[in-house]
Amino acid sequence: MKMNKNICLTSALLLLLGGCSNQIRDDNLVLDYDWKPDVYNLVLVEVADADNFQLWVRRAPEYTEGSAHHKACVEVAEPTEPNRFYIANLNTYGLTEVKSCEGDYTAANNIVAPNQNRGFGGDEWRDVYGVSTSLLDNSNLLLKFESLFPVNEYKLTREGRSTLLSTIEELQKWPLDSLTVYGVADSSGTYANNRELADKRARVTRDFLIEEGLRNVPIQVRGSVENGLSTSEQRVTQRRFMIEVKLKKYEK
């Protein structure tokens, strides 16, 4: 009986390793295979053709000099596109496009400039419900949100939480420098109450972003109240909630 158990365990381990190797081709054989599904899942959300892409681990996960994060460098191939290279961060689950996996692949001059990267401020945001985008310049993006909060409250709605989770998932693909959360209240009621509501909404959103995945990104909050308008219809248009996204700038 004991021998049978050993055989079963050995067979299961071989099947597990074999399954991983079918998904990922590895230039660096290491003993710890637990990171491979994480790398696969990170790349899976980035590719357009999930059924036919190929993936090679060009640099196995390591803590590069001075880095607090466990990072790998991978090459991705799709049938209709040029091969691409990414740094996969196994701590933050972020994916950063780079020029190659050779040499010091984490160097700033190896990272693809944000305005050259695919999807920033474009089609990738169409799948995020309740968000519209404006590209401020090559490294700033303004996200405008709808229905994050009920009227006169600062607790996120269910739809608001879902929208922010999708936003976090998208933002984790980019080399973020900082975020600024803007809560803008309309001019109904007193200025003091409106300003307090705007501040609380901004802080609640910041705390949610941090708790759900953006722990290592500086996030500032700004609350403000619009000037008074005469009709309720006009005041509704004043209510806005925005997040300004600043990306890191790298030398070309």
C-alpha positions in Angstrom: 0.0 0.0 0.0 2.8 2.4 0.9 4.6 1.7 -2.4 1.3 2.4 -4.3 1.0 5.8 -2.6 4.5 6.7 -3.5 3.9 5.8 -7.1 0.7 7.8 -7.2 2.4 10.9 -5.8 5.3 10.6 -8.2 3.0 10.2 -11.1 0.9 13.2 -10.0 4.1 15.4 -9.8 5.2 14.3 -13.2 1.8 15.2 -14.7 1.9 18.6 -13.0 5.3 19.4 -14.3 4.5 18.1 -17.8 1.3 20.2 -17.9 3.2 23.3 -17.0 5.9 22.6 -19.7 3.2 22.4 -22.4 2.1 25.9 -21.6 5.5 27.6 -21.1 8.9 26.9 -22.7 11.7 27.6 -20.2 15.2 28.6 -21.0 16.1 28.5 -17.3 15.3 25.2 -15.5 14.6 25.9 -11.8 13.3 23.7 -9.0 10.3 25.9 -8.0 7.6 25.5 -10.6 4.8 27.3 -8.6 5.4 30.6 -10.4 4.6 29.2 -13.9 0.8 29.4 -13.7 1.1 33.0 -12.5 3.2 33.9 -15.5 0.8 32.1 -17.8 -2.2 33.9 -16.4 -0.6 37.3 -16.5 0.2 36.9 -20.2 -3.2 35.4 -21.0 -5.0 38.6 -20.3 -2.6 40.6 -22.6 -2.8 38.5 -25.8 -5.4 38.9 -28.5 -5.3 35.2 -29.6 -5.5 33.1 -26.4 -5.8 29.8 -28.3 -2.7 30.2 -30.5 -0.1 32.3 -28.6 3.3 31.0 -27.6 5.2 31.9 -24.4 8.9 31.5 -23.5 10.4 32.3 -20.1 13.7 34.0 -21.2 14.7 35.0 -17.6 13.5 32.9 -14.7 12.0 34.8 -11.7 14.7 36.6 -9.6 15.1 39.5 -7.3 17.2 41.9 -9.4 19.6 44.2 -7.6 17.8 46.5 -5.2 14.3 45.2 -6.2 11.8 44.1 -3.6 9.8 42.3 -6.3 10.2 38.8 -7.8 10.3 39.3 -11.6 10.7 37.2 -14.7 11.2 38.2 -18.3 9.1 36.4 -21.0 8.8 36.4 -24.8 5.3 36.2 -26.3 4.5 35.3 -29.9 1.1 35.5 -31.7 0.5 34.5 -35.3 -0.3 37.9 -36.7 1.9 40.1 -34.5 5.7 40.6 -33.9 7.1 38.9 -30.9 6.9 41.0 -27.7 8.8 40.9 -24.4 7.4 41.5 -20.9 8.6 41.8 -17.3 6.2 39.8 -15.2 6.0 41.0 -11.6 5.0 38.0 -9.4 4.4 40.2 -6.4 2.1 42.9 -7.8 0.9 40.7 -10.8 1.8 43.5 -13.2 3.1 43.1 -16.8 5.5 45.7 -18.3 6.5 45.6 -21.9 10.2 45.8 -22.6 12.4 45.8 -25.7 14.2 42.5 -24.9 15.1 40.1 -22.1 18.8 40.4 -22.8 21.3 41.9 -20.3 19.9 44.2 -17.6 16.3 43.8 -18.8 14.8 45.9 -15.9 16.8 49.0 -16.9 14.8 52.1 -17.6 16.0 52.4 -21.2 14.8 48.8 -21.9 11.2 49.6 -21.0 8.8 50.4 -23.9 7.7 54.1 -23.6 4.1 54.3 -22.4 2.9 56.2 -25.5 4.4 53.4 -27.7 2.7 50.6 -25.6 -0.6 49.2 -26.9 -3.9 50.2 -25.5 -3.1 53.2 -23.2 -6.2 55.3 -23.2 -7.6 53.3 -26.2 -9.6 50.2 -27.0 -8.5 48.3 -23.8 -10.8 50.6 -21.7 -13.9 49.9 -23.7 -14.5 46.7 -21.7 -14.4 48.6 -18.4 -18.0 49.5 -17.6 -18.7 53.0 -16.4 -15.4 54.6 -17.4 -14.6 57.1 -20.1 -11.1 58.2 -20.8 -9.2 61.3 -22.0 -5.6 61.2 -23.0 -4.0 64.4 -21.5 -0.6 63.9 -23.1 1.7 61.0 -23.8 2.0 60.0 -20.2 -1.2 61.2 -18.5 -4.6 59.7 -18.7 -7.9 61.0 -17.1 -10.5 58.4 -16.2 -14.0 59.7 -15.6 -16.5 57.5 -13.7 -20.2 57.1 -13.5 -22.3 55.7 -10.6 -19.6 55.0 -8.1 -21.7 56.3 -5.2 -25.4 56.7 -4.4 -26.7 60.3 -4.2 -25.4 62.1 -1.1 -23.5 59.0 0.2 -19.8 58.0 0.2 -20.2 54.2 0.3 -19.3 52.6 -3.0 -22.2 50.9 -4.9 -21.9 47.3 -6.1 -21.4 48.6 -9.6 -18.9 51.1 -8.4 -16.8 48.4 -6.7 -16.9 46.2 -9.9 -15.9 49.2 -12.0 -12.9 50.0 -9.8 -11.8 46.4 -9.7 -11.7 46.3 -13.5 -9.9 49.7 -13.5 -7.3 48.3 -11.1 -6.8 45.2 -13.3 -6.2 47.5 -16.3 -3.9 49.9 -14.4 -1.7 47.0 -13.2 -0.5 46.5 -16.8 1.2 50.0 -16.8 4.3 51.5 -15.2 2.4 53.8 -12.9 4.1 56.9 -11.4 1.2 58.2 -9.4 -2.6 58.6 -9.2 -4.7 61.6 -8.2 -8.3 60.9 -7.2 -10.7 63.8 -7.7 -14.1 64.0 -6.1 -16.2 66.9 -7.4 -19.5 67.6 -5.7 -22.3 69.7 -7.2 -23.5 73.0 -5.6 -26.7 71.6 -4.0 -27.0 72.3 -0.3 -24.2 73.9 1.8 -20.6 74.2 0.7 -19.4 72.6 4.0 -21.5 69.5 3.5 -20.6 69.1 -0.1 -16.9 69.5 0.5 -17.0 66.9 3.3 -18.9 64.5 0.9 -16.4 65.1 -1.9 -13.4 64.5 0.4 -14.9 61.3 1.9 -15.6 59.9 -1.6 -12.1 60.6 -2.7 -10.6 58.9 0.4 -12.9 55.9 0.1 -11.8 55.4 -3.5 -8.1 55.8 -2.6 -8.4 53.2 0.2 -10.2 50.8 -2.1 -7.6 51.1 -4.8 -4.8 50.4 -2.2 -6.6 47.5 -0.6 -7.4 45.8 -3.9 -4.0 45.9 -5.5 -2.3 49.3 -6.0 -0.4 49.3 -2.7 2.9 50.5 -4.2 1.5 53.5 -6.1 1.4 57.0 -4.6 -2.3 58.1 -4.6 -3.3 61.6 -3.8 -6.9 62.8 -3.1 -8.6 66.1 -4.1 -12.1 67.1 -3.1 -13.8 70.2 -4.4 -17.3 71.8 -4.9 -18.5 73.5 -8.0 -19.8 77.0 -8.1 -23.6 77.4 -7.6 -26.0 76.9 -10.5 -29.7 77.7 -10.5 -31.4 74.5 -11.7 -31.2 70.9 -10.5 -30.6 69.8 -14.1 -27.5 72.0 -14.3 -26.2 70.9 -10.9 -26.4 67.2 -11.9 -23.9 67.8 -14.7 -21.5 69.2 -12.0 -21.1 65.8 -10.2 -17.9 64.2 -11.4 -15.5 61.6 -10.2 -12.1 61.3 -11.9 -8.8 59.6 -11.5 -5.7 61.2 -13.2 -3.1 58.5 -14.1 0.5 59.5 -14.5 2.9 57.0 -16.0 6.6 56.8 -15.5 8.7 58.5 -18.1 11.7 56.7 -19.4 14.6 57.7 -21.6 14.2 56.6 -25.2 
